[in-house]
Amino acid sequence: MSKPVRQRTKGYQYRDLFFWLAAASSAVIVAFIVIPLVEMMTQPTMGALKETLMDRDVVRSIRLSLVTAGAAALIALVLGTPLAFLLARRPFPGKKILESIIDLPIMIPHPVVGIALLSITGRNHPIGRALQAVGVQIMGTTTGLITVLTFVGLPFYINTVKAGFEEISPRLEHVSRSLGATAGGTFLRVTLPLAWRHMLVGAIMCMARAISEFGAVVIVAYHPMVAPVMIYERFTAYGLKYSQPVAVWLILVCLVLFLLLRILSMDRKAAS
């Protein structure tokens, strides 16, 4: 294509009506997300933010959110990775049904998640009686928090890692097996090293989703209080003035997690 034609084509692209419609739509979406968040984050004074950070209850709730969400991500990594590999590599009857079941925690209302978990961990259910027999309590405990957060975060981890396994050529695994490696050895020495970045991204997504959970948490474990519950309680008791600073710190924590996610995603694209 000659230079004048390229210039005309480039100019046409920027004058195209669809381009401007897309740009206007994008601006509306960005404004819809950014304006409320910026307004909320700029209203509290620096003094209020510092005072909130010195509040032991706030620090404890944010730390509990990070610890329980991190535990949920670790559980998802250990238990979800083999399932993600199975879904990526093996066709089997009912696979689409299984994938739909895995995605259910994304779609169903999260208070329903809390009610469902309590219904199987109560005294009237065999699972609940078995848990109580070994001293495991779900209602109002850190164990209950981790259970809820794992439930809502698993789909994000499994789907991300499944996509990562699908990007790896099966021929590499076949070569490893042809050289005498076992299926387990091939998975540990070939597949996992190639998929580690997807696993890390999936864990961050699972953790970020878990940190933001509220609906299921308030049903299963209002106490000990995680950050979203702390924000809700302070809003209902004291209003915006005392809830906004806590929300700002939680947003900053989530922002750091998603910055890590974007950095890892950029590195993955550069490596591919």
N, C-alpha and C positions, 0 to 999 in steps of 0.2 A: 504494500500500500504506500503510495507516494506521500510526501510530507504534507502538501496542501489538503489531501483527502483525510489524513489523520487529524489535522487541526480542525477541519470541518466536523469530523465525527466526534471529537472531544467536545467541541463547542456545542454540538447538538445534544450530547448527553447532559450537559449542565443546563440547557434551556428546555429540556424535555419536561412536559407537564407532570408526568408520573414521578420524576425525580423530586420535584418540589412538593408534590403531595406526600411522598414518602418522608421527605425531610420535615415537613410540617407535622406529620403524624408522630415521627420520632421525637420531635421537640415537645409535643404534648405529653408523651409517655415519660420522658426524662423529667419534665417539670412536675408531673404528677407524683413521681417518686421522690425527687430531690427537695422540692419546696417544703413539704411537711417536715421532713427529717432535718433540713437546715434550720427551719424555724424552731423546732424543738431543741436542737443542739445549741443554738445561740441564745436562747432565752435564759437559761441558768447562768449566773455569774461565776467567775472563777473562784470566788470565795465559797459559793455554794457547792461547786464541784469538789473543791479541796475538803470541805467539811464532810461531804458525803463519803469521800474516799477514806476519811479518818473514822467513819462510823463502822464499828466492828461487825454489826449485823449485816451491813451492806457488803463488806469485804467477805464475810463468811458466806453469804448467799451467792456471790459471784464465784468464789472459789468452789463452792459445792456444785454450781452449774458446770464449771470447767471439769471438775473431777468426775462427776457422774457422766457427763457427755463424753469425756475421754474414755471412761470405762466402757460405755456403750459402743464407741468406735472400735475399741480393742476387741470386744466380743464379736462385733460384726466382722472384723478382719479374720479372727481365728475360725469362726463358724461359717461365715458367709463366703470366704474365698473358695473352698471346695465346691460349694453349690454354684457359684458363678462360673467356675471352670466346667462343671457338668453341663450347665445350660449353654455355654459357648461351644462345647465340643461334641456333645452327644445328642443325636436325635432320639427321641423315645416317645411312646404314646402318652398323651396328656401333658406334653411339654407346654403348650400354650395355656392350658389351665393352670399349671404350676406357676408360670410367669405372671398370670393374672392374680393369683393368690398372693404372690410376693408384693405386687403393687397395691394390694388392698389398703395397707396402712396409709398410703398417700391419699386415697380417695374418701375413706369413711370419716365421719366427724370424730374428732379426737376424744371428746367426752365418751363416745361409744367405746373407744379403745380402753379407757380406764374402767368402765363398767364391765367390759368383757374380761379384762384381766382379774378384776375382783371376783367375778362370778366363778372363776375356776380356781381361785386361791382361798376361797372362804371355807368355813368348817363343813359346809354341806356338800362339798365336792371332794372326790377321792384325791385329786391332786393337792387340794388345799390341806386335807388331813395328812397327806404324806409329807408335805412341806413343814407343817407344824410339828410333826413327829420328830423331824431332824432339827428343829429349832429355827427354821427359816420363816421370817415374817415379811409380808409384802406391804400391808396397810401401814402407812405412816413411817416408813423406814427408808434408809438410803438404798437398800436392796430393791425396794419397790420403785424408787426413782430410776435406778439403772435398768430395771426391767422395762419400764414404760419407755424410756429414752431409746433403748435398744430396739423395741418394737417399732417406733416411728422412724428410726434412722436406718434400719436394715435395707429397705428398698433402694435408698440412695447409694449405699455402698455396693450392693450386689449388682445393680444395673451399671454402675461405673466400671467395676472390675470385669464384668461380663463383656462390656465393649472393649476393654483392654485386651482380654484374652482373644477376642475375635480378630483383633488386628495382628496378632502373632501368627505367622505362617505355620500351619501344621506340619509342613515338610521338615522344619527344624526338629520337631519332636520325633518324627519318623526316623530321621538320621540318627538321633541319639539312641532310639530303640534298636536300630539296625547295628549299632556299635556295641550292643550288649547291655545297655543301661535298662534298669527296670522302669516301670511306669512311674513309681514314686520318685526314683532318682532323676528321671527326666523332668518331672514336674518341679522338683526342688532346684535342680541345677541349670535347667534351660528355661522353663516357662516363667517361674517366679522372678528370676533376675530381669527378664524382659518386661514383665508386667508390674514391677515394683512402683513405678511412678503412678500408674492408674490406681494401684492399691492405696497409695498415700493420698491421692486426690479423693478417692472414695471415702477414706477415713475422715478427711477434713470435711467433706460434704455431710457425712453422717454426724459428725460432731457439731457442725454448725446448725444442722436441723434439730439436733437434740437440745442444744442450748436454748432454742427459741420455743420449745414445747411448753404449753400452758394447760390446754383443755384436759388432757389425760392426767397431768400431774396433780391438779387440784382435787381430783377424785381419788387418786391412789395415795398421794402423800403430800397433803398441804403443808405439813411439817415433817421433816426438816425443810426449811423454806429455800427454794432456789430463786435465782434473780427474777424471772418473770412473775413469780408469785409475790415476791417482795414488792415489785413495781405495782402490781394490782392492789395489794393490801394498802400500800402508802397512798395510792390514788383514792381509794374508797374512804380511807380514814382522814387524810389530810389534804387531798386535792393535788393539782398540778405542781405546785411549788415544791413539794417534797418527793414527788414521784419522778419528775423530769430528770433531776441529776442522776438518779440510779439508772434510768433509761439511757442516758447519754453514755455512761460507762459501759453498759451492755452493748450498745451499738458500736462503740469503739472496739470492744473485744471481737464482735462479729466481723467488723471491717478488717481487722488484722487477719482473721481466719480466711476471709475471701480474697484478701491480697495474696496470701500464701497460695491459695487455690489458683489464682490467675497466673502467678509467677511460675508455678509448676506446670500449668497448662501451656504457657508460652515456651518453656524449656522443652516440653514434649514435642511441640510442633517444630521447634528448631532442630530437634534431633531426628525427626522423621524425614 
